[in-house]
Amino acid sequence: MTFFIKTFGCQMNVNDSEKIRHLLEARGMSTAAEEQADVIIVNSCAVRAKPQEKIFSYVGRFPASRKIIIAGCVAQSEREALFARKARVDYVVGTHQFYRIGDIIDELQAGGRPAVAAGFSRRWQELVPAARARSSAVTGYVSIMEGCDNFCSYCIVPFTRGREKHRPMAAIVREAETLAASGFKEIVLLGQNVNHWRDPGGRAGFPELLRRLARLPLPWIRFITSYPGYHEPELVQVMAGNRNIARHIHFPAQSGSTRVLKLMNRVYTRAQYLAIVRAFRRAMPEMKFSSDFIVGFPGESERDFQLTLSLLREVEYESVFSFIYSPRPHTKAAALAAGAPAQRVRERLYALQELQAAIQLKNNRRLLGKEIDVLACEEHPKKSGEMIGRSESYRVVNFASHAAVGEFRRVRITGAGPHSLRGEETPPSAP
C-alpha cells in the first residue's frame, strides 16, 4: 500500500502530517507520488472559506479507484456535511483522531463504508515523528499544546482543535534533545497560544520551558503563535538572556483598533500590544516582529482601518499575513451584519499590503552591505549553485554557495527586495 499526503494550512498541520506519515510508515506503507498513490490523505485547513473550497476542488481531481481521506480541521468542522456535499471522500478523520489512520485504511481496504471519526479528546496523545517522517532535515516542529479557550469571535479553531491541552515538559525536552542529537539546526515550538503553555505535572510556565530548552545545543529556537493577551514579562527576560532563542516573534495583532479588538473578543488593547513590543525592543533592540491582520471585520470603520495602517508603520513588521474577513461556522461574528462594501474591503486589503511591502523594502534595504548569519534551508530549484536560506528574523536570503543544507553561512547582503534578500557568502575568517 502506498499513500500521498497533501497538507493545507499552518505549521501545526504540517506537524500533524509528519505524524501521519510516521504512523503509516511504521505499518509498512510507503509514500508515493500523487499520481500513483493508493490512498490520498488531505490534511485540511478551515481557518478561512477560500482554502476550504480549494480542498474540495483538489479531491475532485481523483478517479473513484483512489481512496480519499480528508483529515484535519475541515474534517472536524464539516464532518457528515462532507458526505452531504457529495465530495469525493471515503473517510473523514478529525484533528484528534489521526492516530487511528492506519486502522482506518485497513478498514477501507477491507471494503468498509465511508464513515466519520471526529471525536475530541481531552488527553494529550503523545506521538513523535521519526526524523525520516519530518518535512525538513533542518527545522523540527515540536508541538507543546493544542486547542484554544479564547473563542475570538471570528475564529473557528476552538471548534476544530478543541479546548486547550498541554504537553508535559519532560516529553517536550526529550523530543528537542532527540532533534538536536539528530543534527537539526532549529526547533519551532507549536501551539495555538504557545505562550500560554503550562506543565500539566508542575508549576512551570512557558518562560521556564524556553529557559530549559535554551540549554540544548540548538542554534535557533523559535515558537509560534503567541497571543498578546497571555504575555508574561518574564518571557522578555528569558529571551534576552539566551542568545539561541531567535530574535523574532510572530505576534498577531489582527487589528490596530481597540474598538475592533473588543468586537473580536481579543483581550488586549492597542496600547497594551505596543507596550509589549516596546518592552521586547528595550531588552533586545534587534528584536523583529511578524503579525496577522484581518481586514473588513464586521463593524470596521475607515478610522479603525487607518489605525491598523498606523500600527504597521509604528511596529515596522518584518512580514504580515493579511486577509479579508471570512465568516466561519459556529463563530459569534458569523451572525454580525457585514461592514463596509466588498469592493471597499478589497481596497483596504490592497492598501495594507502595499504599505507592508514598502515597509519590508525599507527594512531590507537597511541591510545592504551588512553581514548576517544565514541558515541554508534548500538548494535553489532553478539556479544551480545557489541556496535559499533564512535569516534569524525569517527573511528569505538567496545566495551563491556550495554549503550543504543545514549549514550556517555568513552572508553579505548585496540586494534587497520587499520579499527577499540577495547576498554573497563571505570567506571564513583566518584561524
N, C-alpha and C positions, 0 to 999 in steps of 0.2 A: 504494500500500500504506500502511495506517495501523497504528499499534501503540499499546498501552497497557501501562505498566509498573506493577505492584503490588509495593511494597517492604515486606518484613518485616524487623525486626531493627535492628541497630546503625547508627551513623553511617557505618561503612565500607561497609555495604550501600547506604546512601543514595548515597554517593560512587560506588560501582560502577554504580548505576542511572543516575547522571548521565553516566558514561562510555558506557554502553549507548545512552542517548538521543543523545549526541553522535555515536556511530558510525552509528546508523541515520538520523539527520537528514542526515548527510554523504552518505549514499547516496540521498537524495531521498525517504525515507519521512517521514511526519509523524505527530504524536501525535493521538490521537482519544479520545473518551470511552470508558469501559469498555464501554458497551453497543454501540458501533458499530465498535470497532477490529477489524481483520482478524487481528491477532496479539496474543495476551495473553502478556506476559512476567512471570513470577512470580520475583522475586529473593528467595530464601528464607533463613530462619534455622533453624539446627539446635541452638542452644545449650541448649534445653530441649524436652521432649516436647510440651508443650501448643502452643507456636507452630507446631511442625512439623505437628501434626494440623490446625491452622487452615488450613494451606496446602492440604491435600487436600480439606477442606471447600470452600474457595474455588474451586478449579479445577473441582469437580464441578458448579458452577452453570452452566457454559457449554455451549451446544449443540455438536454434533460438527462443525458448519461452521467453528468457530473453531480457529485453530492455537494450541496451548498449548505454551509453552516454560517449563520450570522451570529456573531458574538459581540460582547461589549455593550456600550451604552444604548445604542438603538435597540438592540435585543432586549435590554432591560426595560426601556421605556415603552416600546411598542408591543412587545410580546405577541399575543394572539392576533393583534391587528396586522402583523406582518403577513399572516396567512389570509386574512380578510382582504388584503390588497392584492392577493394572488401573486405575491412576489415569488421569484424562483428561489425557494428556500426549503431545505429538508429538515433543519433543526434550528431552534433558537436557544442560544446559551447566554445567560445574563452575566453580569460582571462578577458575581460571587460564585459562579458555577463552572468556570472554565476548567477547574481541576478535574472535572468529570469527563473532559472531552474525549479521552481515549475510549472510555466505555461507551460514550455516545456514538462514536464512529463504528465501534463493533456492533452496536445495536442497528445502525443504519445498514451496515453490510449484511446483517442477518435478515434484512427485509423489514425492519421496524418502520412504523409510520411516522410522519412528521410530528414533532412534539416540542414542548417548551420546558426549559429548565432555567428558572429565573428567580428563585427564592433568595432572599437576603440572609446573610449570616452575621451574627454579632461577634463571632470569634475570629481572631486573626488566623488566616490559613498560610502557614509558613511554607514557602516554596522558593528556592533559589535556583535560577537557571545556570546551567553549566556554561563555561567560557565559550564553548563552540556554539551554543544556542544564542549568544549575545549578538546584537546587531552591529556592534563595534568592538574592535580589539583594543581601543584606546580609552573610550568612555564607558564606564559601568554605571548603569542605573540601579539605585538601591531604594526600594520602597520602604518608608518608615511609618506611614499612616495612610489611611484611606477613608473616604467619605467626608461629609461636611454637615455640621449642625447649624450653619448660619442662616440658610434659607434666604439668601438675597432674592429680591422679588422677581428678578429676570432669569434666575439660574436653575437649570434642570438637574444639576449634579446631585443634590440630596436624593433625588428620585431615581437616579441611575447608579450611584455609588453607595447609597445608604448613609447611615449615620456614622460619625467618626469612630474608628477603631485604630488603636495604636500598637505598633510592633515593639516587642521588648528590646531594650538596649543591647543586651548580650547578643541577640540574633543579628542586629544591625552591625555591631562591631565585628562579629565573625565573618559576615559577608564582605565587609570592607577589607578586612585582613586578607581574605582569600583573593580579592581583586588586586590588592597591592602586591601580593606574592606572585600573582599571575602576570604581572607586568603592565597592568592598566595604569594610565597616567593621571586620570581624574575620575572621581566619582560624583554622581549627581543624586542628591537625596530628594526623593519624590514624596509629595503629598498634596492634597487639595489645599490644605492650610498647614504647610510644612512647619512653620514656626509655632504651631500650637501643639506639637508633639509632646507627650508626657510618657515616661516609662511606666507601663502598667504595673511593674513589680517594685517600684520605688518612687522617690520624690523628684528624680532628675527631670529637668525640662530640656528644651531644645538647645539653649546655650551650653549646657553641660554635655550634651551629646556631641556637639561640634568640638568642644574642648577635648573630649576623649578621642574623637576621630582624627584631630589635628596631630596627634602623636604618631600616627602611622606614616610610613614612607610614601606618601601620596603627594605629588607636586601641587595638584589643584583639587580642592573640594568645593563643590557648588551645591545649591539647593533651590528647588522651585516647588510650589509657588508660595510666596509669603503674603499673608493677609495683614494689611496695615493695622487693623483693629486688635491684633494679637501681639503687637510689638512689645518687646522687653528691652529696656536699656542695657541689660547685661549682654545682649547679643552684640551690641556695638563694641563693648569691651573685649569680648572673646575674639571677634574678627580682627580687631586692631592688634591683639596680642599674638596672633597666629598667622604668619605670612603665607602659609599654604592654603588658607581659605581665600578663594578668589575675590578680588575687589570688584565684585559685580553682583547685583541682586535684582531679580525680577520682582517688581513691586507694583502690582496692578492698582491703578487709581480708579479706573472706569469712567470717572468724570472729574472735572475741575471745579464743579459747583457743589457746595454743601447742600443746597436745596435738592438737587438731583440725587446726591448720595443718600439723602434721607429717604427719598422715594424708592431708591434701590434697596433699602434696608442694609446699607453699608454703615457700620457703627464707628465711623470716624468722620472728622470734618476736613475740609481743605487745609485749614491751619494746622491741625494735628499731623496730617500727612507731610506737610512741608517741614514741620518741626523735626520729624523723624529723619527726613532727607538731610537736613542741616546737621543733625547730630552725627550721622554717619560721616559726613564730609568734614566736620570738625576733627573727628578722630582719624580719618583716612582721607586726605584731600584728593587722592586718586580714585576714590570710590565712584563707580558708574552704575547707572540705573537703566532698566528697561521697564516697559509697562504695557497694560491693556487699556483700551478705551472703547466705550460703546457710544455711538452717535445716533441721535434720533430716539432716545428713550422717551416713552410717553410723558408728556409734560415738559420736555426740554425746550426752553425758550432760546431766543437768539442771545440773550445775555448769558444764559447758562453755557451755551456753546462757546462764547467768547472767553468765558472763564476757563474752559478746558484748553483753548489755544494758549491762554496766558500761562497755564500750568506747564505746558510743553516748553514754552520759552524760558520759564524760570528754572525748571529742572534740567533742561537740555539732555533728554534721554538719548542713550546710545541707539535704541530702537524701540518701536512700539508696534503692537498688534492692534489694529483698529477695525471695527466692524459696525455695520448698521444694525440697530436693534432688531432682534428676531424673536417674536413671541414663541415661547416654548410651552408645551402642555404641562399642566399641574401647577404652574407658577402663578403668583399673585398678579404680576404685571400683565399677564395674558388677558386679564379682564379689564385692563385700563384702556381708555379711549386713546386712539392714535394721536400723536402730537403734530409736528409740522408735516406739511405735504411731502409725499415721497420724493419729488424732484428736489425740494429744498434740503431734505436729509442727505440725498446723494451729493449735493453741492457741498454740504458741511463735511462729509467724509473726504471728498477730494481736497477741500481746503486744509483739513487736518493732515492728510497725507503729504500734501505739497509743503506745508510748513515743516513737518517732521523730516522730509527729505533734505530740506535746506539746513536744518539743524545738524543732521548727520553729516552732510557735506562739510559744514563748518568744523564739526568735531574731528572729522577725519583729516581735514587739511592741517589742523594743528599738529598732526603727527609727521608731516612731511620733513624728511631729513633726520628724524629721530630713529633710534634703535629700540626695538621691543622684542620680548620673548614670544615666540610663536610655536604652537604645538602642531606638528604635521599630522593632519587627520586623514587625508586620502590623496592619491595621485590624481592629477587633473585628468578628467576623462577625454579631453580633446587636445591637450597640449602635452606632448612628450617632454619629459624632464622638468615638469612643473608640479608643484604641490599646492594643495588647498589646505590652509591651516586656520587656526583660531587664536586670537589674542586672549589675554586674560579677561577682557571685557566682552568677549564673544564676538568680536569683529571677524569677518572673513578676510583672510590675507592670502593672496596669490603670490607665489614666489618661485623662481627657478632654483631647483635644489635636487641633490641626489640623496637627500635624507630618507630614511625609512619611515614608514607610517608609525607614529607613536614617539618619534624623537622630537626634542625641543631644538629650535634653532634661533639664533639672534638674527633679526632681520631689520635692515634699514629701509624705512618707508620712502618710496620714490614716486608713488602715485596714489591719488585719493578720489574716490567717487562717493556718492551718497550711500552706497550699499556694500562697498568692499574697499580694501586697500591693496596696493601692489607694492612689492618690496624686493630687495635683493639680499641674499644671505651674506652676512659678514664673515670674514675668515676668523677662525678661533684665535684667541689671544695666545701669545707665546708663553710656554710654561715658565 
